[in-house]
Amino acid sequence: MKSKAARLLNALGGEKQKWRVCQNVADKKLKNLEGDSLIAAAMVCYLAPFTQKIRDYYFAKWHSMIENRHIAITRKLNFNAYFGDPLKIKEWVNNHLPSDSFSIQNAII
């Protein structure tokens, strides 16, 4: 019985590293949750009707303002990659939604 338990613990030893990596990623996302959520809400509430150029300008401006106020935010935040589901985006493209960044942003919003 003892040897089975030891084998099981040894077999699960490799999972420990995977859990640490997952925990580190989750910790980073939680650390930046406040700033990331703030800029996402601003994008949805204020920038939805505007062109890509205006969205990019204000997104960068607001990102800088958030950082300057020492609110934790993901440094190089890509709205589509961060807030979009890659499988859902692929499904949209497969259903003939244009694959440009602006169209994907519109679908996410």
KOLTOR-403693 format. One line per 10 residues: their letters; for each residue x, y, z of C-alpha. Coordinates in steps of 0.25 Angstrom, whole numbers, always signed. Each point is the difference from the previous one (the first is absolute). Layout:
BEGIN
a> X Y Z  ...
//
This chain:
BEGIN
mkskaarlln> +0 +0 +0  +11 +10 +4  +7 -3 -14  -12 +4 -7  -2 +13 +7  +15 +3 -2  -1 -3 -15  -13 +9 -1  +7 +11 +7  +12 -1 -10
alggekqkwr> -9 -1 -12  -6 +13 +5  +13 +7 +2  +1 +5 -14  -14 +7 +2  +6 +9 +11  +8 +8 -10  -12 +1 -9  -9 +5 +11  +11 +10 +4
vcqnvadkkl> +0 +6 -14  -15 +1 +0  +0 +6 +13  +10 +11 -4  -8 +3 -13  -13 +1 +9  +8 +9 +10  +4 +10 -11  -13 +1 -6  -7 +2 +14
knlegdslia> +11 +11 +3  -4 +7 -12  -15 -2 +1  -4 +14 +4  +7 +7 -11  -3 -10 -11  -15 +0 +4  +0 +16 +0  +6 +1 -14  -9 -11 -5
aamvcylapf> -13 +7 +6  +5 +13 -6  +2 -7 -14  -14 -6 +1  -8 +12 +5  +7 +12 -7  +8 -5 -12  -10 -10 -6  -5 +9 -11  +13 +6 -4
tqkirdyyfa> +10 -3 -11  +13 -9 +2  +8 +12 +0  -7 +8 +11  -1 -13 +8  +15 -2 -1  +3 +14 +4  -9 +0 +13  +3 -14 +3  +15 +4 +1
kwhsmienrh> -3 +13 +7  -9 -7 +11  +11 -11 +1  +10 +11 +3  -9 +7 +10  -3 -13 +8  +15 -3 +1  +3 +14 +4  -10 -1 +11  +8 -13 +5
iaitrklnfn> -12 -9 -3  +5 -14 -4  -3 -3 -15  +5 -9 -10  +12 +7 -6  -2 -3 -15  -15 -3 +1  -6 -5 -13  -15 +2 +1  -3 -11 -10
ayfgdplkik> +10 -11 +5  -4 +3 +15  -15 +1 -1  -3 -8 -11  -1 -15 +0  +9 -6 -11  -10 -11 -3  -12 +9 -1  +8 +10 -9  +4 -12 -9
ewvnnhlpsd> -14 -4 -1  -4 +14 -4  +10 +0 -11  -4 -13 -5  -14 +6 -1  +5 +10 -9  +2 +12 +10  +11 +8 -5  +13 -4 +7  +6 +15 +2
sfsiqnaii> +2 +5 +14  -11 +10 -1  -10 -10 -4  +4 -9 +11  +0 +11 +10  -14 +3 -4  -5 -14 +2  +7 -1 +14  -7 +13 +4
//
